[in-house]
Amino acid sequence: MMSGLVAALAEASSPSWSQRVRAGRDLASFADVPEAAEALVGLLLDVEDTAVTRQTAEALARVGTVAAIRLIALAVAEADDSQVDWMQTGVHDALVGPDGVPDVAAVCGQLARDSEEAVRRGAAEISAWTDDTRC
């Protein structure tokens, strides 16, 4: 299992956007591992390709754990408007997917009490996105 993590971490810094997309998907389930968390925030804030941002956000939203959603919240707090739009699109992709996803809004409720102000701010924004999918 850890070899998968090591390989995905290597792909996270690849010059190839398609490898970075794969890394985002592969690392999402390791959101609670510090090295993976750092790489995932980097992928969410990918400056070269919006597909990396979108697909990493979608993968994390599908995982749906507090650790996973917290990373999106952290990235949202640092992101520019375009990156935020693509993260929102990725989260929406997960929420409207056929598989049914974890209750992202409930996780955001937990993150509203996070010790980091950036996380609380990002979680409030993600929570607003989840409201959009119901209308």
C-alpha positions as CSV (number, residue, x, y, z in Angstrom):
1,M,0.0,0.0,0.0
2,M,2.7,2.5,0.9
3,S,4.5,1.8,-2.5
4,G,1.3,3.2,-4.1
5,L,1.7,6.3,-2.0
6,V,5.4,6.7,-2.9
7,A,4.6,6.4,-6.6
8,A,1.7,8.8,-6.5
9,L,3.9,11.3,-4.6
10,A,6.5,11.1,-7.4
11,E,3.8,11.7,-10.0
12,A,2.5,14.7,-8.1
13,S,5.5,16.7,-9.2
14,S,5.6,15.3,-12.8
15,P,5.8,17.8,-15.7
16,S,3.0,15.8,-17.3
17,W,-0.5,17.2,-16.4
18,S,-2.0,13.7,-16.9
19,Q,0.3,12.2,-14.4
20,R,-0.5,15.0,-11.9
21,V,-4.2,14.2,-12.4
22,R,-3.5,10.6,-11.7
23,A,-1.5,11.5,-8.6
24,G,-4.5,13.6,-7.3
25,R,-6.8,10.7,-7.7
26,D,-4.4,8.2,-6.2
27,L,-3.4,10.4,-3.3
28,A,-6.9,11.4,-2.3
29,S,-7.4,8.4,-0.1
30,F,-4.2,9.3,1.8
31,A,-5.4,12.8,2.7
32,D,-4.6,12.1,6.4
33,V,-0.9,11.4,5.6
34,P,1.1,14.6,5.9
35,E,3.3,14.1,2.8
36,A,0.2,13.3,0.7
37,A,-1.7,16.2,2.2
38,E,1.0,18.6,1.2
39,A,1.2,17.2,-2.3
40,L,-2.7,17.3,-2.6
41,V,-2.8,21.0,-1.7
42,G,-0.1,21.6,-4.3
43,L,-2.2,19.8,-6.9
44,L,-5.3,21.7,-6.0
45,L,-3.3,24.9,-6.5
46,D,-1.7,23.6,-9.8
47,V,-0.8,26.7,-11.8
48,E,-0.3,25.0,-15.1
49,D,-3.4,23.0,-15.7
50,T,-7.0,23.4,-14.5
51,A,-7.7,19.7,-15.1
52,V,-5.4,18.9,-12.2
53,T,-7.2,21.2,-9.9
54,R,-10.6,20.0,-10.9
55,Q,-9.9,16.3,-10.8
56,T,-8.0,16.5,-7.5
57,A,-11.0,18.4,-5.9
58,E,-13.4,15.8,-7.3
59,A,-11.3,12.9,-5.9
60,L,-11.1,14.5,-2.5
61,A,-14.8,15.3,-2.4
62,R,-15.5,11.6,-3.3
63,V,-13.3,10.5,-0.4
64,G,-15.3,12.9,1.7
65,T,-13.4,12.5,5.0
66,V,-12.7,15.5,7.3
67,A,-9.0,15.2,6.3
68,A,-9.9,15.3,2.5
69,I,-12.4,18.2,2.7
70,R,-10.0,20.1,5.0
71,L,-7.4,20.1,2.2
72,I,-9.9,21.6,-0.3
73,A,-10.8,24.2,2.3
74,L,-7.1,25.1,2.8
75,A,-6.5,25.4,-0.9
76,V,-9.7,27.5,-1.4
77,A,-8.3,30.0,1.2
78,E,-5.1,30.4,-0.9
79,A,-6.5,30.0,-4.4
80,D,-7.1,32.7,-7.0
81,D,-10.7,33.0,-8.5
82,S,-10.0,30.7,-11.4
83,Q,-8.6,28.0,-9.2
84,V,-11.6,28.3,-6.8
85,D,-14.0,28.0,-9.8
86,W,-12.3,24.8,-10.9
87,M,-12.3,23.4,-7.3
88,Q,-16.0,24.2,-7.2
89,T,-16.5,22.4,-10.5
90,G,-14.6,19.4,-9.2
91,V,-16.7,19.2,-6.0
92,H,-19.9,19.5,-8.0
93,D,-18.7,16.7,-10.3
94,A,-18.4,14.5,-7.2
95,L,-21.7,15.6,-5.7
96,V,-23.7,15.0,-8.9
97,G,-21.9,11.7,-9.7
98,P,-23.9,8.5,-9.8
99,D,-22.1,6.9,-6.9
100,G,-23.6,9.1,-4.2
101,V,-20.9,10.8,-2.1
102,P,-20.3,11.5,1.6
103,D,-22.2,14.4,3.1
104,V,-19.7,17.2,2.3
105,A,-21.9,19.8,3.9
106,A,-21.8,17.9,7.2
107,V,-18.0,17.7,7.0
108,C,-17.9,21.4,6.4
109,G,-20.0,21.9,9.6
110,Q,-17.3,20.1,11.5
111,L,-14.6,22.1,9.8
112,A,-16.4,25.3,10.8
113,R,-14.9,24.7,14.3
114,D,-11.3,24.0,12.9
115,S,-8.5,25.8,14.8
116,E,-7.2,27.3,11.5
117,E,-9.0,30.4,10.3
118,A,-8.2,29.6,6.7
119,V,-9.9,26.2,7.0
120,R,-13.0,27.7,8.6
121,R,-13.2,30.3,5.7
122,G,-12.6,27.6,3.0
123,A,-15.2,25.3,4.6
124,A,-17.8,28.0,4.6
125,E,-17.2,28.5,0.9
126,I,-17.4,24.8,0.1
127,S,-20.6,24.5,2.2
128,A,-22.2,27.2,0.0
129,W,-21.2,25.2,-3.1
130,T,-23.1,22.1,-1.7
131,D,-26.2,24.2,-1.3
132,D,-26.0,25.1,-5.1
133,T,-26.3,21.4,-6.1
134,R,-29.7,21.0,-4.5
135,C,-31.5,23.7,-6.4
